[in-house]
Amino acid sequence: DIIFLMEEHKNFKFSNDTLKLFDIVNKFLKRYYDSIFNYNLQKVVQLAKDKEDIAKESGKIYNGKSEFECRVLNYLFEIAALASNFSGPSSALNTDKLLMSPK
């Protein structure tokens, strides 16, 4: 959806804080990818905290943004939320690591 939205507004320039949120979400997705292939419960817990940080950051920067930019901010948060929501199934697939992981 975000791609289609951005295609409709080809010449739009994002504010610096929205670009910062893009960067934060991109780093979040890299950590998410790492948590799938190098599973560790602490990584999953950190992802949940990171998702909350993304929610707070996106909420702080809504004011004064155009409708288009607000929609992009919503999509960025949704991407992080959907990835974070997959942490449960990912943990279920790695129960052997959960049971054996050191404290």
Kinemage of the C-alpha trace (Angstrom):
@kinemage 1
@onewidth
@group {chain A} dominant
@subgroup {mainchain}
@vectorlist {calphas} color= white
{ca asp a 1} P 0.000 0.000 0.000
{ca ile a 2} L 2.759 2.455 0.859
{ca ile a 3} L 4.325 1.968 -2.582
{ca phe a 4} L 1.055 2.741 -4.355
{ca leu a 5} L 0.523 5.781 -2.161
{ca met a 6} L 3.989 7.102 -2.938
{ca glu a 7} L 3.545 6.465 -6.662
{ca glu a 8} L 0.505 8.750 -6.578
{ca his a 9} L 2.615 11.551 -5.058
{ca lys a 10} L 5.841 11.246 -7.049
{ca asn a 11} L 7.201 14.725 -6.370
{ca phe a 12} L 6.478 14.816 -2.664
{ca lys a 13} L 9.306 15.685 -0.268
{ca phe a 14} L 9.277 14.241 3.224
{ca ser a 15} L 10.137 16.190 6.344
{ca asn a 16} L 13.362 15.328 8.160
{ca asp a 17} L 11.535 13.677 11.049
{ca thr a 18} L 9.606 11.408 8.669
{ca leu a 19} L 12.875 10.456 6.969
{ca lys a 20} L 14.269 9.692 10.426
{ca leu a 21} L 11.301 7.392 11.075
{ca phe a 22} L 11.952 5.614 7.752
{ca asp a 23} L 15.494 4.986 9.006
{ca ile a 24} L 14.282 3.751 12.404
{ca val a 25} L 11.805 1.338 10.787
{ca asn a 26} L 14.444 0.127 8.333
{ca lys a 27} L 16.819 -0.666 11.217
{ca phe a 28} L 13.938 -2.345 13.064
{ca leu a 29} L 13.290 -4.587 10.050
{ca lys a 30} L 16.972 -5.545 9.872
{ca arg a 31} L 16.868 -6.542 13.556
{ca tyr a 32} L 13.626 -8.427 12.916
{ca tyr a 33} L 15.236 -10.334 10.047
{ca asp a 34} L 18.188 -11.148 12.289
{ca ser a 35} L 15.854 -12.380 15.033
{ca ile a 36} L 14.271 -14.878 12.636
{ca phe a 37} L 17.537 -16.430 11.491
{ca asn a 38} L 19.441 -16.007 14.767
{ca tyr a 39} L 16.566 -16.547 17.158
{ca asn a 40} L 16.950 -15.310 20.698
{ca leu a 41} L 14.146 -14.439 23.114
{ca gln a 42} L 15.880 -11.226 24.187
{ca lys a 43} L 15.858 -10.068 20.556
{ca val a 44} L 12.115 -10.694 20.353
{ca val a 45} L 11.520 -8.776 23.585
{ca gln a 46} L 13.635 -5.888 22.271
{ca leu a 47} L 11.608 -5.834 19.042
{ca ala a 48} L 8.414 -5.342 21.049
{ca lys a 49} L 10.039 -2.409 22.866
{ca asp a 50} L 11.294 -1.002 19.570
{ca lys a 51} L 7.765 -1.193 18.149
{ca glu a 52} L 6.506 0.894 21.056
{ca asp a 53} L 9.286 3.425 20.440
{ca ile a 54} L 8.255 3.634 16.779
{ca ala a 55} L 4.640 4.211 17.837
{ca lys a 56} L 5.683 7.018 20.188
{ca glu a 57} L 7.968 8.621 17.608
{ca ser a 58} L 5.349 8.520 14.860
{ca gly a 59} L 2.754 9.935 17.260
{ca lys a 60} L 5.026 12.837 18.166
{ca ile a 61} L 5.613 13.933 14.585
{ca tyr a 62} L 2.029 13.861 13.259
{ca asn a 63} L 1.265 17.487 14.048
{ca gly a 64} L 1.554 19.835 11.117
{ca lys a 65} L 2.002 17.085 8.526
{ca ser a 66} L 0.001 16.797 5.340
{ca glu a 67} L -2.592 14.056 5.015
{ca phe a 68} L -0.248 12.190 2.678
{ca glu a 69} L 2.659 12.296 5.109
{ca cys a 70} L 0.388 11.197 7.981
{ca arg a 71} L -0.715 8.214 5.902
{ca val a 72} L 2.935 7.326 5.274
{ca leu a 73} L 3.615 7.564 9.021
{ca asn a 74} L 0.683 5.210 9.635
{ca tyr a 75} L 2.075 2.740 7.120
{ca leu a 76} L 5.520 2.853 8.710
{ca phe a 77} L 4.047 2.059 12.112
{ca glu a 78} L 1.862 -0.666 10.599
{ca ile a 79} L 4.926 -2.303 9.032
{ca ala a 80} L 6.650 -2.429 12.422
{ca ala a 81} L 3.482 -3.637 14.164
{ca leu a 82} L 2.915 -6.456 11.676
{ca ala a 83} L 6.520 -7.608 11.963
{ca ser a 84} L 6.344 -7.460 15.750
{ca asn a 85} L 3.073 -9.425 15.770
{ca phe a 86} L 4.857 -12.251 13.976
{ca ser a 87} L 7.184 -12.674 16.945
{ca gly a 88} L 4.718 -15.055 18.614
{ca pro a 89} L 4.638 -17.554 15.728
{ca ser a 90} L 8.395 -17.160 15.358
{ca ser a 91} L 8.829 -18.072 19.029
{ca ala a 92} L 6.525 -21.067 18.584
{ca leu a 93} L 8.740 -22.318 15.765
{ca asn a 94} L 11.765 -21.991 18.032
{ca thr a 95} L 10.467 -23.594 21.231
{ca asp a 96} L 13.563 -25.766 21.430
{ca lys a 97} L 15.679 -22.621 21.684
{ca leu a 98} L 13.302 -21.091 24.212
{ca leu a 99} L 13.571 -24.115 26.479
{ca met a 100} L 17.341 -24.306 26.180
{ca ser a 101} L 18.282 -20.626 26.199
{ca pro a 102} L 20.429 -19.473 29.119
{ca lys a 103} L 19.152 -16.805 31.476
